[in-house]
């Protein structure tokens, strides 16, 4: 902004209202636009995680800022290819955003580790939204469809949209044998269960015994099944947390919440799908996310094998989508 002649006084006025969310970040190569309209100088940044843009303006000695909801024009790009090298580099030959490739892996993460299981030459297909403002391409939107050959088997996932998120499903993918529903309305993973991960704050390699859902701050966090609250509160590492023991003997853990439901306390019984609190970044945390874990017989296990891809209160959307696909 200084390169575009916003001085210290301009910057103080422009940032006074704090329109940028805490999670907002600019990445190398990201587009922004500079416009001069009748002496009003504008710089506009686009949020890649939401359909918003942020405008900072100056005119003479005055300056300010505002949030704009762009009128995006959306088209669907269809991609077909074969895996040569890694899946990510193979997808990047067709799309310019690495997040599309990561989202492709999210679609299959509940059952497959695509980094390890894909063979050279495996075919893949995808459909993804591309968003334009007037004639300018701004960003990629949601991945709507993903298909890949895994060990000779063609596997597909379709995105079902909810009012507060969405999930990947397919009519041939039976999730009914999984005991828990998802703890959030959107499944995009920043870290999976592993015994070796470099901790983003502490810096050394240690086990990551849970699943990190990357979610916007303030998103609802749900009980994955009915059960009794064993503990809830706040500690240095987990931040605001809840631990629930379920009727099947499993325990579920929810860490880093921004806030907890004030009506709940240890010893209370919670229903399946009940809101436990809001997503946040408390404790050892670098950006808003839910660290979700499951303990079985006193030992943490990989939660992705126990949860469905959708939350309890959105099960009707999934059933309807699967029924439509079978017709």
Steps between C-alpha positions, in 0.01 A plus 500: 500500500793733565617437145165641390550817705303413814686700764502433874192717556311318222593160642386598849158602368466204263577238767307669780188288438694167487303347212746215441429171678778361718552209262546724192834458325647599166702240312764557229337544161157586640312760295401842624361793304582870503242744366474877476139614478450878485790570731413220744794258503399141586690180576288183511609166649303177455444247778581153370311335787170688462308688233609842621741768396653777707538850365738765634466848354653845526392840368709799592580475870204268573501119490278210597405139433198281438394140438347422161302191395601453134249383242706204381432323173571129547590247232586133543838378380528129424843339515623156395852373535740229611728494800857563392719565801290614795124554491545866595737578213276304262195709595704823485562436130130579451416748778708781649408463869657236724193517728296326228740205521482493880120512478511205261685302767245612763227335292659158549672542838234310695601177324822544304848648531544621143863598557585133558236302312496659154701328230681674217264549207182484711218697338325782683214741428367803681250782469576827675343845517682797347386841619518817291422860574402647164771364267767447764565152641523541877525157659395137503190408700378163624606165359170349383607158378807279534581167339816292504620146428639340816664160450287441192174607667314811385402705808276806489397773743235771452470816704167555678450861602341598833387847612803501733747289305499172312640148478632250248286188454425230245222243465753214504672628816322357803574704814224352718746271680688802637385571858540880496378792295744777403568768766471780240298586191802514272786254464826653386803366681817688589659206688419130516570241770868405499770388738752738342420866435709811553307710751427845349574684828737278699707418192589138569357176361232344720183293453187678380234276651195659347343660197513875432194648332586835340192714568413869518503660842157476660383188314282269711663190650267204557494194723573204272263279699306509825693460822612645833742792532802370693691829504477846351683824559831649395863404519824630356535258207142414403352843567124471549414131483229239554535124562198272461462130588251325275277201560724276285792569736687730261604851605504805272719810547440852363789748541582867423140625511446873505221458754304226675124483535440674834205273581721188511712363783685182588257218576232623258356267240517634144299390200633395163562811290470741795709818470794490743655835412656711227813430298801713584872511568568465872789316663789384280360617168609704196165542320134413566438125489346215694732232631272197526615175660356164603622275778421126507587288804729776628689543170459766230395355164468651152163682514456515123412128505216557749314808369266557210580783261193700604351623830187359662277801428578481124436128449177570310693695233731204444218244484311717253807543279572127499138424414508747208819344363343154502200612295 
